[in-house]
Amino acid sequence: MIDLHTWHTSNGRKVSIALEELELPYQVFPIDITGGEQKAPEFVAISPNGKIPAIVDRDARDLTLMESGAILIYLAEKTGRLMPKDEDRRWRTVEWLMWQMGGVGPMLGQHLHFTHYQPDASVYARGRYADEASRLYGVLDRRLADHKYVADEYSIADIAIWPWIARFPWQRIELGDYPHVRRWYQAIAERPAVQRGWRVPENDQVIPGVGEERS
């Protein structure tokens, strides 16, 4: 059994989707980051950085792990799934996972902040992160032009990137401008495990459809 400490954010959904895809038994401990629960000492003891998601693997001597990328690699290695066996594809998977961790996550996170949550805070910041968001979408679109998934087979790299792309309406991104991303996004959105993982912890947010307009 794995204890999953999480909230329904892009980072949190990476791990719940992976657990559903891998069919691993887990129990959910919601950490309401809007109420500051991530700062509680009992959670910080599991996740020293005070960020979700974090896990405790009860089958591995109560191993604790924070950082979604590390958790995804751990779960893939634990099960032998969602990580290609071929060495070249394995490293391609790690490469695109790191691209998400170092680029898509922080940059789209800032873009979302200045576009959706604080649009009047700074014209400069809004423009800066909008440009970077468009650039990153372009990078992904070019990659997917001749690859079904980012590392050819469905992997933890796709699972890491997809929840951030799922915020495209809030990011005011038109997926029609990135047809290969649009195709990839829709294919993953239709996976039952992704749909189940999206709802963890229980929430009423709907997976955005590809026809949704900028908001």
N, C-alpha and C positions, 0 to 999 in steps of 0.2 A: 504494500500500500504506500502511495506517495501522498504526502500532505502538500497541497498547492495553496500558497498564500498569494492572492491576486486580486485584481480589480478589472472591470471591463474597459480596458484601454488597449491601444495597439500593442504595446509591449506585453501586457498581461495575456492577451489573446494568442500570442505566439505559442505559449506553453500549453494552454488549454486545448488549442487545436492539435498540437503535437501529441498530447496525451490521448486525445480522442482517436487520432489517426493510428497511433500505436496500440490502442486498445489496452492501455495499462490501467489498472485500478487506482483511483485517486479520490481523495476527499478534499473539498474546497473550504478554505478559510478566507472569507471575503475581508479585504483590507480597504476600507473606505478612505481613499486618499483625499476626498473632498472634506472629510472630517478630521484629517490629521492622524488617522490611525497608523500610518506608516512610521510615525515618530515614537510609537509606544515602545518601551524598553523590551517587551517580550518579542516584538517583531524585529527590532534592531539586533537582538541576539541571534536571529536567523539570517537577517540581511543587514550587515553592518553599514551599508550605504543608505539604508532607510528607503529603499525603492522596491516596488513590486516589478516582476514576480519573484518569488523565492520558493524553494521546495525543501522538504525533508523527506528523504527516502528511508522509510521504516524498514525496508528489506536490506539496507546497506549500512547497518549500524547507526541509523539516524543521521546519515550524511546530510548536511545542509549545503545548499547552493543558492547564490544570488546571481544576477546578471542573466538576462534571457538567452543571450548567445551561448554562454557556458552551459546553461541548462539544456538547450537544444542539442548541443554536441553530446552531453552526458546521456540524454535519453536515447539518442541515435546509437551511441556505442553500447549502451546497456541492452538494447534490443536487436542490434544488427540491422536496423531498418532506417529508411529515410536518409541514408548516407550511402552514396554509390560505393561499390566494392572496387571498381576500377580506380587505380591510383590517380590518373589524370582527372577523372570526373570528381573524385573525392576532393582533390585540392581546388578544383573549380567551384565545388560547393562551398568549401571554406572561404574561398575568395569572395564569393557573392554574399555569404553570410557576414563577412567583415565589412563589405560595402554597405550593407544595411546598417550594421552597428555604428560605423563611423560616419556615414553620409546620410542615408535615408532617414534614420531615426532622429538624430539631432537636428538636421536641417529642415525636414518636413515638420518636426515638432515646433521649431521656431516659426516656420511659415504659418502653421496652424494657429499659433498664439497671436501673431500680429495680423492675421487675416480674419480669423473667426472670433477669437475671444477679445482682442484689444485692437480693433482696426483703426482706431483714432490715436493710438499711442505714439506712433512714429511713422511718418511717410517714408523716411529713408529705410527703416527696418522692413516695412511692408514690401517695398520694392526690391530690396536686397534678397530677402528670402523667397519672394515670388520668382525672381530670376533663377535662383538656385533650385527651387522646386521644379521649374520647367526644364532646367538642365538635367536633373536627375531622372525625371520622367523620360527625357530623350535618350539618356544612356540605357535605361531599361528597355525602351522601345527598340532600339537598335540591336540589343542583345537578343530580344525575343523575335526579331525578324526572321531568324533562321534557326531558332531553338524553341522546341515546344515548351520547355521549362528552362529556368536559368542555367541549370547544369545538365540539361537534356532529359534527365528523369526527375520526377517529382521528389523534392528533398526538403530538408530543414531550411535551405536557403529560400525556397518559395514561401514556406510557412512564415519565415521571419519578415519577408518583404510585404507579403499580401495584406496584412492588417493595416499597414501604413497607407497603402494604395486605396484601401477601403474607405479612407477618409477623404476621397477626392471631392465630394460635394462641399465639405467644409473648407477644403483647400482652394475651392473655386477653380478646379481643374476640369476641363472637358476631355473625357476619355477618348472622344472621337478624334482628337488631335494626335492620339497615340494608339493607332489601330492594333498594334501587336500587344501592347499592354492591355488593351480592352479585351482582346480575345483570351489572353492568359488570365486576366482577372475574373472574367465570367466563368471560365472553366473551373477555376478553383472555388469560386463562390457556390457552385452547384454541388460540391462534394458534401455528402451527409456529415462527415466528421467535422468539416469546417463549420457547417451550420450549427452543429452541437457545441463546438468549442466557442463559437461566437457568443453564445448565451451564458457563458461562465464568467463570473458568478451570474446568477439569474438576473436578467435585465430585459427591458422592452425595446432595445434598439434593434432596428431592422438593417440587414445587410443592404447597402445601397445597390440599386439596379443600374445597369450600364446606361440606361436612357435618362437618368436624372440630370437635370440642368444645374448649372452653378447656382449657389444660394448665397 
